């Protein structure tokens, strides 16, 4: 993983998720679309669908898990949607960061927000977890070529 900072911090259209994906794929932020800002009310324009359409051409998918994936091995980085430290009681905000499990603790290893306020912090709860996984077609092709 190569940490990449988000370049858009505006409420509701920030590119923290794009920065997390760029970090895991080791790409510059300029090569990853801001899926959240591209989302519309049209059916099929959900940011996760847009992200998965883009990731498919790179052989990956973003799998959403509704809870902390406690079954994941320690040290494997994954993205979570969590409460932003910039939230207020009257204006809650979500933010995406990269975490790893350390035993039962979920520790932030990369906060893409400029200033990286959450780096090193333990998260108590998350909204969703997102695992960057190889797409099934690539797994099938690898098995056909003798891979595992």
BELDA-V330238 format. One record per backbone hydrogen bond with DSSP energy under -1.0 kcal/mol. NH is the residue of the N-H (numbers start at 1). CO is the residue of the C=O. If there is no record, write none. Layout:
nh: [NH/NH]
co: [CO/CO]
This chain:
nh: [2/6/13/15/19/20/21/22/23/24/25/27/31/32/35/38/45/50/51/52/53/54/55/56/58/59/60/61/63/65/70/72/75/76/78/79/80/81/82/84/87/88/95/97/98/99/100/102/105/107/108/109/110/116/119/120/121/123/127/129/130/131/133/135/139/140/141/142/143/144/145/146/147]
co: [23/112/10/8/15/16/17/18/19/20/21/22/28/29/33/34/42/46/47/48/49/50/51/52/55/56/55/133/131/129/68/69/101/73/99/130/97/128/95/93/84/91/82/80/110/78/107/105/102/100/121/98/98/113/116/108/118/106/81/65/79/63/61/59/135/136/137/138/139/140/141/143/142]
